[in-house]
């Protein structure tokens, strides 16, 4: 809340340079803010009495937005990369897919491994489970399986 929106009878006031001005009536604090040509902003509304500060509100909002943008910039977005396998994959092809997954993991991304069955391959789902197990075994030195294999 700023300026006239503050309805409390008494507030604890902090000056524009950060000095404590003590507990005073809101009207007196408003007068001091107007003399300094700044705004009276409620900083801690839950305190007894509420804490208000004399600051330039536009500058204050600008600083908050800038801090939020800076925090957002430092966040790392984790992508989920997908590696597709088939049940009749050869050993060398599997090694190629493992090396691709290893690169993704080292860059900080997550890897989703999909074993795709087509047509008659659906009849041999259980015999192809070893492919996913081998894939996980190859990467166990740098990765952990989050979710076990499911149909």
Secondary structure, 3 states (H helix, E strand, C coil): CEHHHCCCCEEEEECCCCCEEEEEEHHHHHHHHHHCCCEEEEEECCCCCCEEEEECHHHHHHHHHHHHHHHHHHCCCCCEEEEEEECCCCHHHHHHHHHHHHHHHHCCCEEEEEEECCHHHHHHCHHHHHHHHHHHHHCCCCCCCCCCCCC
